[in-house]
């Protein structure tokens, strides 16, 4: 039996790991060890996701909590190294692009443990994003690359990685999306009116208050056309409190929502404004027009074939782009390869033979 550590840390990791862990737990070939770094720790950012995704409790919780990037990453590395010494894994699987991904991959590789990166190869080519640094470093030392879209494959090959170690398997998050949508089939509607959805948490959009207010100015005007729900991340909540921001009456503020409630709210929304990575992906199979308030995306397939549109985040531009396209989607629409709910099975098949 192979010992495999799967590490998670932050909210967007949980839906990527849940479907894979379910299969690994059932397999007789592997002993999966679930490690939670504790980067996200609140009930609403972490625990509720375990419950709703039917994920078992972690074997290890490193409980690092919030801190500066350097301190948070350093704490994770120190504790994760201990776990590796205690469990002698044959492989460490990391997902996505958060600080936990970087910390665990570096520790594992320095102990000569094989590293598999899920959601490898994505590049925004924007090194001001902490996630881009995490992606580049993780991929530079990983042994196996599980890729969600063709751009990932191309980027990795361009960076000199061996083609035979790169596997286009599709998107694990869509496995969880299928699982979740199935669970909310019978739930009631969120609102009797048509509505849209907002999420914003990128430092580049919310940490500079002038910029944040400018974006909110556009959303406030759009809310005259359609009611908007704003599910607020803790980072954004802090800024709203600090600057005593008041919203127009057609924007309704919500706490960070549990996975299933969020899917429910998203499923029935007519339009999405976001800076999240995952929501760009999820909006595509759900066929919901998504305006991504960023100057770049690491997920180009969602633009080329999906329902996503990139909008440089300033008031004038947001209004111009929204008023041009409104509630329509790409006429080129096509579901990307492997975004079908079966990615976890494809990953296990590959793990069985590498
Ligand atoms: C992290 C990821 C980002 C991901 C996002 C999803 C990195 C570099 N960034 O950003 O890619 O899109 O998670 O949520 O890893 N906080 C709480 N409770 C928590 C967690 C955080 O209140 O459970 C607050 C803390 O005050 C913290 C702030 O949110 O300072 C930011 O948390 P952090 O994990 O540092 O980064 P995120 O902005 O959440």
Boltz pocket constraint, residues with backbone or C-beta under 6 A from the ligand:
constraints:
  - pocket:
      binder: B
      contacts: [[A, 10], [A, 11], [A, 12], [A, 39], [A, 40], [A, 41], [A, 42], [A, 45], [A, 46], [A, 66], [A, 67], [A, 97], [A, 98], [A, 99], [A, 100], [A, 130], [A, 131], [A, 201], [A, 233], [A, 234], [A, 235], [A, 276], [A, 277]]
      max_distance: 6.0
